[in-house]
């Protein structure tokens, strides 16, 4: 997976870096069927100074699909964690759609 991070002048705490590494590993485990060269993940971290709010923006490009997630929080690790969690949920939904298991769930609810 090609990973690019743009953090501007934000200093990442080692805990935040470990969180990012863990979440990237989780994403890679979900996308093992794709070639490493076909996956592109971009993380953009920003801070709004007057409000002390961190904005985390993720863009994941897989063949025929692009996922864009943006979350914000007053804590950097919380913003990054929420963004990666939302992206992981979207990837799981995408995989279910490809397998067509989502239609099976719909039929069993009726």
HELIX and SHEET records of a PDB file:
HELIX    1   1 UNK A   14  UNK A   30  1                                  17    
HELIX    2   2 UNK A   36  UNK A   38  5                                   3    
HELIX    3   3 UNK A   76  UNK A   99  1                                  24    
HELIX    4   4 UNK A  101  UNK A  109  1                                   9    
SHEET    1   A 4 UNK A   2  UNK A   6  0                                        
SHEET    2   A 4 UNK A  40  UNK A  48  1                                        
SHEET    3   A 4 UNK A  53  UNK A  62 -1                                        
SHEET    4   A 4 UNK A  65  UNK A  73 -1                                        
END                                                                             
